């Protein structure tokens, strides 16, 4: 239906333009003939129009009549002289007949014209009406098609709307179902999480209970280990005291026991180091410690038995000696009273036997020629079991007392919060030049010395962006001197332990400052002894009631947070740096422009070397210190002491290494043994001691002399 009457509105209306043009064209043709208004109630009736006069006789032709009746032609025509007919002078009618005939003809022409016009109008109106009807039909059909299409569109829109509404409802239902499903899943997850959290809390509670039980067991194990440590220490002290009451001539009887005790001590220390490293104690470690204590008790029982045998033997010898003396006294001749008095020569038959602690039993000895030899041997071996010589002990106590006295005094400045900025500036004025000490060139070396000397002299020196002076506080001089000495000693750990050549420039400036400021040197030694008492040498004993940790700290060991003991190689590395620094200070040549002699020269190095060889060796540490000291200062000691130094090396390779081999089998001992053998071989071949390796100048000839140029 839509395809059969599918009219285009534009095509229907396109004919109106041509119709309008046709009507206007006809109107233009009639316009010259019609002068009045032809539309409306008051329009002029053309049928009553009168003609002004007939045309001239003889000139009226049929063509003229046709032209007059033609509505498309104008009634006015051009005259012969070019003027319109209306203005031409008409000839007056001569007769009434002519006038009547003319009027009738005119009326007929007018009627014919009117009829013709009406006919034309009727035809035009009919044509227009027909065209309009056709166009209205087309428009009506187009409207029907459009209405049908609109209705169809509305129906389709309604169907689409209904379908969309249905889809929306379905989506809402699906969304509600999905939300309900998600809610159920969320509820299930929450329930599962709650159950999981409950299980986790139960697990945590169980773990806490297990942890508490483990901690309780560990506390019990730790208490048991502490008890065993105390027992082991008591057993060691018992063994030491037992050995102090015997003479040197009986020391060989306890060789096996000494070796066993040293092994037990080393194993026990390793056990404690393992415990400190792991920060926990196991039952196996407690059992092992108990086993060590049991073995130590067996050794002490053996020592007690040997001591009982020695006492019985000494008592028997003493009884025999008394009987022999009584027999000699009975056989002596009687001197007459009147005779001259004879001098009686008395021989001391009871030489005093040396001991570790200076106290003990004085055994009797036969009055033979061997008695002086025994006495001499006892005297020579007396220092071997002493922790420190009287001379070194006095020197150590003087330095320690000097340090403690000033440490107490300067505590006021260190605890004053208002002087925090001053202390910080002093630290910057010291740390910056000390950290930069090196033998780069002469100007750099002297600059660092002059800055430190200026600070201790009381001058204003630069500290960061400001200036500082030791005169800024009454205790400023002591504080800065102690701080500077501590900083120099700390260089042994920060740089010298890793770079042996760094010891000489540090030692050169230290000796130069020591010459000008003696207190600096005393504080330097005090900090050196605190870090390594073996450089006195002093083998500090463990005091009664002193914990193992505190005792190890006095020997120079360090503990990390939580009481974890540092590893042995770290400890030995730091001690080697301290030995290098001390040896470099001893062999440093003083400044030529200062008449003050070397404050701590080669004689102190010789005293340390001989004293440590007269002490009973300790594992690892003694071999480490001796190797570093001899490598750094050996050439200068040989140049100063000659054959005496060679004898010391021979004693070191002989008796000392023999004693060291009994307790030490590690790398430091092997290194020392190789170094001493190399020195003795070179002395035998070339009569000299090799300078330190890697081009390090002994006595700092290439670095220290920068201050002397």
Secondary structure, 3 states (H helix, E strand, C coil): CCCCCCCCHHHHHCHHHHHHHHHHHHHHHHHCCCCCCCCCCCCCCHHHCCCCCCCCCCCCCHHHHHHHHCCCCCCCCECCCCCEHHHCCCCCCCCHHHHHHHHHHHHHHHHHHHHHHHHHHHHHHHHHHHHHHHHHHHHHHHHHHHHHHHHHHHHHHHHHHHHHHHHHHHHHHHHHHHHHHHHHHHHHHHHHHHHHHHHHHHHHHHHHHHHHHHHHHHHHHHHHHHHHHHHHHHHHHHHHHHHHCCCHHHHHHHHHHHHHHHHHHHHHHHHHHHHHHHCCCCHHHHHHHHHHHHHHHHHHHHHHHHHHHHHHHHHHHHHHHHHHHHHHHHHCCCCCCCCCCCCCCCCCCCCCCCCCCCCCCCCCCCCCCHHHHHHHHHHHHHHHHCCCCHHHHHHHHHHHHHHHHHHHHHHHHHCCHHHHHHHHHHHHHHHHHHHCCCCCCHHHHHHHHHHHHHHHCCCCEEECCEEECHHHCCCHHHHHHHHHHHHHHHHHHHHHCCCCCHHHHHHHHHHHHHHHCHHHHHHHHHHHHHHCHHHCCCCCCCCCCCCHHHHHHHCCCCEECCCEECCHHHHHHHHHHHHHHHHHHHHCCCCCCCCCCCCCCHHHHHHHHHHHHCCCCCCCHHHHHHHHHHHHHHHHHHHHHCHHHHHHHHHHHHHHHHHHHHHCCCHHHHHHHHHHHHHHHHHHHHCCCCCCCCCCCHHHCCCHHHHHC
